Amino acid sequence: MSRLTDRMALAKIILSELNRQALSRTELEKKTITKAGISAATFESIFRYLTQSGYVQKSSTAHRAKYTLTNKGSKLIDAL
């Protein structure tokens, strides 16, 4: 598999988890690492991209707020 394909598969795992329910960053990281067998640094890289690109957002401004999927993120899941 190519690196892009690997990253898109990881993005799909993260987005799918958030599509089921809102999760804290730590909960999401644990689930993703368990499912994909990746490092925390790899998760951080993909998660940062998804957040900065507007696919994932915090549900509130609270420090430990849960993350949710945006409409843009829902469309990306369908495309993947």
Number of C-alpha atoms within 10 A of each C-alpha: 5 7 8 9 10 12 15 16 14 21 23 18 19 24 23 15 18 21 16 10 12 18 20 16 15 11 12 21 19 12 15 20 17 11 12 13 9 13 12 12 9 12 21 13 11 15 21 12 14 18 16 10 12 14 21 23 18 19 16 11 8 8 7 12 15 20 19 22 27 19 11 12 24 16 12 15 18 8 8 9
